[in-house]
Amino acid sequence: MNGDFIEALRQIEKEKEIPFATLLRTLEVALGKAYRKHYNIAGDVAVHIDTTKNAFKFSAEKVVVETVENEHAEMTLETARKFDPNAKIGSLIPVTVTPENFGRIAAQTARQVMMQEFRETERGKVFDEYNAKIGEVATGIVQRTEMGNVYINIGKLEALLPKPEQVPTEPYRFNDRIKVYLLEVKKPSRGPQVIVSRSHPSLIRRLFELEVPEIADGSVTIKSVAREAGARSKIAVASEDDKIDPVGACVGHRGARVQAVVAELYDEKIDIVRWSADVKQFVAESLSPAKSVQVRVNEEKKSCFVLVPDNMLSLAIGKSGQNVRLAARLTGWRIDIRSESQEAKAAFTRAAEEVEAEERDAVQTTNRALTEDDALTLPTAGGDDDAVAYGDEVTITADMLKMLDDDDEE
């Protein structure tokens, strides 16, 4: 081995960004595999490269046999006991060997194995690099579209933007420069594959971190994000520093900061609301742009009843219920919305039902008082002394009724 070979390894170190020590270990493994394959050796072969002397040192395990058929893989018992006095037939004896006729075929084999090892090392390095970036945003260039999937060049490899992670309203034209959220890194046999997303809610969070210095340095915190990709998003922000307005910091001068994020998301609408530890206030803020809302909280069911003016009902609910859905996701509370007129009508209906129920109860109470055992009394007109006077009570018994029935029959 000459100095040019070592220099070539140094060059690979710079180009591939692989440590020189890793290259040496890879080369040693490759040469060992090539030696085993070339000489048909079953035992282990260890290779050590001495860079100071530009030399290889091979150590191979030979099997002790009675009759040697392959001198590169076997040795006699007599020879073996020169290295190990306790050697016996079948033992594996490590010896230092000098490759003879380790020529072009073996060198080619070593080269192929070494290149494979280099590729595996580089793939592992790329995998580790992008695996550490999961959850971050990367800038890429759209390369092509195949079977509904979009492939984006993000530097050292092409990232996959699968259809479920795409936003239906975005065009993804060739050579477009877009930002993507690093969702997952897979490690198939062909090399690492990065899965990215354009619809993930955390993409909003990362884009604001890039645009708003106060979020990047921790002065302003994004508490929660709710998103319907391509249509509308809501973020709740807060600041522990009373001198910093978290909403104003995210909006920027004349809306410059939020508009930069909106432009990156192809004009997706973004509502920035102020987070509060008070659930009533937070829910009211989350229903923006609706104003003058009243909130009642049910802690046990973790739900809120919201009363809004009639002219704010459509704003609070949003198109197809979008605004209230996003507000519920943002706050984590179930939200029930009614207008003032709806609530007044419901209150009137409840009052009417209560009156009707009271009347039914009164009738039922009266009916229960008249049981089968109660006596039936009737007033009679005045007559002779033996007759019953008007206003007096007379008791009609079962026998009397029977007599009346008998008279009717006669």
Backbone hydrogen bonds, N-H to C=O, Kabsch-Sander energy under -0.5 kcal/mol:
donor,donor_aa,acceptor,acceptor_aa,energy
5,F,2,N,-0.8
6,I,2,N,-1.0
7,E,3,G,-2.2
8,A,4,D,-2.1
9,L,5,F,-1.8
10,R,6,I,-2.0
11,Q,7,E,-2.0
12,I,8,A,-2.2
13,E,9,L,-2.2
14,K,10,R,-1.5
15,E,11,Q,-2.4
16,K,12,I,-2.9
17,E,13,E,-0.9
18,I,13,E,-0.5
23,L,19,P,-1.9
24,L,20,F,-2.3
25,R,21,A,-2.2
26,T,22,T,-2.4
27,L,23,L,-2.5
28,E,24,L,-2.6
29,V,25,R,-2.3
30,A,26,T,-2.3
31,L,27,L,-2.6
32,G,28,E,-2.1
33,K,29,V,-2.3
34,A,30,A,-2.3
35,Y,31,L,-2.5
36,R,32,G,-2.3
37,K,33,K,-2.4
38,H,34,A,-2.6
39,Y,35,Y,-2.3
40,N,36,R,-0.7
41,I,36,R,-2.0
46,A,59,S,-3.6
48,H,57,K,-2.4
50,D,48,H,-0.6
50,D,55,A,-2.8
51,T,49,I,-0.9
54,N,50,D,-1.0
55,A,50,D,-1.8
57,K,48,H,-1.8
58,F,97,V,-0.8
59,S,46,A,-3.0
60,A,95,V,-2.6
61,E,44,D,-2.1
62,K,60,A,-0.6
62,K,93,I,-2.5
63,V,73,A,-2.7
64,V,91,S,-2.4
65,V,63,V,-0.6
65,V,75,M,-2.6
73,A,70,N,-1.6
74,E,70,N,-2.2
75,M,63,V,-2.3
77,L,65,V,-0.5
80,A,76,T,-2.3
81,R,77,L,-2.0
82,K,79,T,-1.1
83,F,79,T,-0.6
83,F,80,A,-1.2
84,D,80,A,-2.5
87,A,84,D,-2.2
90,G,64,V,-2.6
91,S,88,K,-2.3
93,I,62,K,-2.8
93,I,91,S,-0.6
95,V,60,A,-2.7
97,V,58,F,-2.2
103,G,101,N,-2.5
107,A,103,G,-2.8
108,Q,104,R,-2.7
109,T,105,I,-2.4
110,A,106,A,-2.6
111,R,107,A,-2.3
112,Q,108,Q,-2.4
113,V,109,T,-2.5
114,M,110,A,-2.7
115,M,111,R,-2.6
116,Q,112,Q,-2.1
117,E,113,V,-2.4
118,F,114,M,-2.6
119,R,115,M,-2.5
120,E,116,Q,-2.5
121,T,117,E,-2.6
122,E,118,F,-2.7
123,R,119,R,-2.9
124,G,120,E,-2.5
125,K,121,T,-2.1
126,V,122,E,-2.6
127,F,123,R,-2.8
128,D,124,G,-2.5
129,E,125,K,-2.2
130,Y,126,V,-2.5
131,N,127,F,-2.6
132,A,128,D,-1.5
133,K,130,Y,-0.9
134,I,131,N,-0.9
135,G,182,L,-2.7
136,E,133,K,-2.1
138,A,180,V,-2.4
140,G,178,I,-3.0
141,I,153,N,-1.8
142,V,176,D,-2.6
143,Q,151,Y,-3.0
144,R,151,Y,-1.2
146,E,149,N,-2.6
149,N,146,E,-2.5
150,V,161,L,-2.2
151,Y,144,R,-2.8
152,I,159,A,-2.7
153,N,141,I,-2.7
154,I,152,I,-0.6
154,I,157,L,-2.0
156,K,154,I,-0.5
159,A,152,I,-3.9
159,A,157,L,-0.5
160,L,194,V,-3.1
161,L,150,V,-3.2
161,L,159,A,-0.5
165,E,162,P,-1.2
166,Q,163,K,-1.7
170,E,167,V,-2.2
175,N,142,V,-2.6
176,D,173,R,-2.0
178,I,140,G,-2.2
178,I,176,D,-0.6
180,V,138,A,-2.9
181,Y,197,S,-2.6
182,L,136,E,-2.8
182,L,180,V,-0.5
183,L,181,Y,-0.8
183,L,195,I,-2.1
184,E,195,I,-1.9
186,K,193,Q,-3.3
191,G,188,P,-1.4
193,Q,186,K,-2.4
195,I,184,E,-3.4
195,I,193,Q,-0.5
196,V,160,L,-2.6
196,V,194,V,-0.5
197,S,181,Y,-2.0
198,R,165,E,-2.6
199,S,165,E,-1.0
203,L,200,H,-1.6
204,I,201,P,-1.1
205,R,201,P,-1.0
206,R,202,S,-2.4
207,L,203,L,-2.3
208,F,204,I,-2.1
209,E,205,R,-1.7
210,L,206,R,-1.7
211,E,207,L,-1.6
212,V,208,F,-2.8
215,I,212,V,-0.8
216,A,212,V,-1.8
217,D,213,P,-2.4
218,G,215,I,-0.7
219,S,214,E,-1.2
220,V,214,E,-2.3
221,T,238,A,-3.1
223,K,221,T,-0.8
223,K,236,A,-2.6
224,S,236,A,-1.0
226,A,234,K,-2.7
228,E,232,R,-2.7
229,A,227,R,-0.5
231,A,228,E,-2.4
232,R,228,E,-1.6
233,S,269,K,-1.9
234,K,226,A,-3.0
235,I,271,D,-2.4
236,A,224,S,-2.4
237,V,235,I,-0.5
237,V,273,V,-2.4
238,A,221,T,-2.1
240,E,219,S,-0.5
241,D,219,S,-0.5
242,D,240,E,-0.7
244,I,241,D,-1.8
245,D,243,K,-0.5
249,A,245,D,-2.5
250,C,246,P,-1.6
251,V,247,V,-2.1
252,G,248,G,-2.7
255,G,252,G,-2.1
256,A,253,H,-1.5
257,R,251,V,-0.8
258,V,251,V,-1.4
259,Q,255,G,-2.1
260,A,256,A,-1.5
261,V,257,R,-1.4
262,V,258,V,-2.5
263,A,259,Q,-2.6
264,E,260,A,-1.6
265,L,261,V,-1.4
266,Y,263,A,-1.4
267,D,262,V,-2.2
268,E,262,V,-0.7
269,K,231,A,-1.6
271,D,233,S,-2.8
273,V,235,I,-2.8
273,V,271,D,-0.6
275,W,237,V,-3.0
275,W,273,V,-0.5
279,V,277,A,-0.7
282,F,278,D,-2.7
283,V,279,V,-2.9
284,A,280,K,-2.1
285,E,281,Q,-2.4
286,S,282,F,-2.4
287,L,283,V,-1.1
288,S,285,E,-1.7
290,A,287,L,-2.1
294,Q,307,L,-2.8
296,R,305,F,-2.7
298,N,303,S,-3.1
299,E,297,V,-0.6
302,K,298,N,-1.1
303,S,298,N,-1.8
304,C,334,R,-3.0
305,F,296,R,-3.1
306,V,304,C,-0.6
306,V,336,D,-3.4
307,L,294,Q,-3.0
308,V,306,V,-0.5
308,V,338,R,-2.3
312,M,309,P,-1.8
313,L,309,P,-0.6
313,L,310,D,-0.9
316,A,312,M,-2.5
317,I,313,L,-2.3
318,G,314,S,-2.7
321,G,318,G,-1.9
322,Q,319,K,-1.6
323,N,317,I,-0.7
324,V,317,I,-1.7
325,R,321,G,-1.9
326,L,322,Q,-2.4
327,A,323,N,-2.1
328,A,324,V,-2.2
329,R,325,R,-2.2
330,L,326,L,-2.6
331,T,327,A,-2.3
332,G,328,A,-2.4
333,W,328,A,-0.5
334,R,302,K,-2.0
336,D,304,C,-2.8
338,R,306,V,-2.4
340,E,308,V,-1.3
343,E,339,S,-2.3
344,A,340,E,-2.3
345,K,341,S,-2.4
346,A,342,Q,-2.3
347,A,343,E,-2.5
348,F,344,A,-2.4
349,T,345,K,-2.4
350,R,346,A,-2.3
351,A,347,A,-2.3
352,A,348,F,-2.5
353,E,349,T,-2.3
354,E,350,R,-2.0
355,V,351,A,-2.3
356,E,352,A,-2.5
357,A,353,E,-2.2
358,E,354,E,-2.2
359,E,355,V,-2.4
360,R,356,E,-2.2
361,D,357,A,-2.2
362,A,358,E,-2.1
363,V,359,E,-2.2
364,Q,360,R,-2.4
365,T,361,D,-2.0
366,T,362,A,-2.0
367,N,363,V,-2.4
368,R,364,Q,-2.0
369,A,365,T,-1.1
370,L,366,T,-0.9
370,L,367,N,-0.6
371,T,369,A,-1.2
374,D,371,T,-1.1
377,T,375,A,-0.6
378,L,394,V,-0.8
380,T,389,A,-0.5
383,G,384,D,-0.6
387,A,384,D,-0.8
392,D,389,A,-2.0
394,V,378,L,-0.6
396,I,376,L,-0.9
396,I,394,V,-0.6
397,T,395,T,-0.7
401,L,397,T,-1.8
402,K,398,A,-1.8
403,M,399,D,-2.1
404,L,400,M,-2.1
405,D,401,L,-1.8
406,D,402,K,-2.0
407,D,403,M,-2.2
408,D,404,L,-1.8
409,E,405,D,-1.5
410,E,406,D,-1.8
